[in-house]
Amino acid sequence: MRGDEKSLEILYVPLIQIAIAYYLFVQAPLYNKDRWLWSILGFVFGLFTLSIFLILTNRKGLGWTILIALTLSAIAGILFLSLLVWAVFFSKG
């Protein structure tokens, strides 16, 4: 991987967090929610906060879909890391 591609990847996460925070900042008052609270939570926790916000604002289908996808990806990541640790410590080499 080239160096410039790596630097672009580092920018994706903060840009996504900022986009989620901005979306929540704009949408929260429309549903009588505190815009600052939701935007700060959205910046810190990202997609998790967005999914909870969507569930609470009666857009349950999209909210639950995001939440389930996050949960499944977290479980897959934990399983992958545990398999990697097991392979490193219990390999016969």
C-alpha positions in Angstrom: 0.0 0.0 0.0 1.3 3.4 -0.9 1.8 6.1 1.6 -0.8 8.5 0.1 -3.4 5.8 0.2 -2.7 5.2 3.9 -3.1 8.9 4.7 -6.5 8.9 2.9 -7.6 6.0 5.0 -6.7 7.9 8.2 -9.0 10.7 7.1 -12.1 8.6 6.4 -13.0 7.9 10.0 -12.9 11.5 11.3 -14.8 12.7 8.2 -17.5 10.0 8.8 -17.7 11.0 12.5 -18.0 14.7 11.6 -20.7 13.9 9.0 -22.7 11.9 11.6 -22.3 14.7 14.1 -23.5 17.3 11.6 -26.5 15.1 10.6 -27.5 14.7 14.2 -27.0 18.4 14.9 -29.4 19.3 12.2 -32.0 16.5 12.7 -32.2 16.4 16.5 -34.3 19.6 17.0 -36.8 18.3 14.5 -37.6 15.5 16.9 -37.4 17.7 20.1 -34.0 16.3 21.1 -31.0 18.2 22.3 -28.8 19.0 19.3 -25.6 19.4 21.2 -25.9 16.2 23.2 -26.7 14.1 20.1 -24.0 15.7 18.0 -21.3 15.2 20.6 -22.5 11.6 21.1 -22.5 11.1 17.4 -19.0 12.4 17.0 -17.7 10.2 19.8 -19.6 7.0 19.2 -20.5 7.4 15.5 -22.7 4.8 13.9 -23.9 3.4 17.2 -25.3 6.8 18.2 -26.8 7.2 14.8 -28.6 3.9 15.0 -30.0 4.7 18.5 -31.2 8.1 17.2 -32.9 6.5 14.2 -34.6 3.9 16.5 -35.8 6.6 18.9 -37.2 8.8 16.1 -39.4 6.0 14.6 -37.1 5.1 11.7 -36.6 1.7 13.3 -35.9 -0.3 10.1 -32.7 1.6 9.3 -31.7 2.0 12.9 -32.0 -1.7 13.7 -30.2 -2.6 10.5 -27.2 -0.4 11.3 -27.2 -1.6 14.9 -27.3 -5.3 13.9 -24.6 -4.8 11.3 -22.4 -3.1 13.9 -23.0 -5.9 16.4 -22.2 -8.6 13.9 -19.1 -6.9 12.7 -17.9 -6.5 16.3 -18.5 -10.2 17.0 -16.7 -11.1 13.8 -13.7 -8.9 14.8 -13.5 -10.4 18.2 -13.7 -14.0 16.8 -11.0 -13.1 14.3 -8.7 -11.6 16.9 -9.2 -14.6 19.2 -8.4 -17.0 16.4 -5.3 -15.0 15.6 -4.1 -15.1 19.2 -4.9 -18.8 19.4 -2.9 -19.4 16.2 0.1 -17.4 17.4 0.3 -19.0 20.9 -0.6 -22.5 20.1 1.2 -23.1 16.8 3.8 -25.7 16.7 6.6 -23.6 15.2 
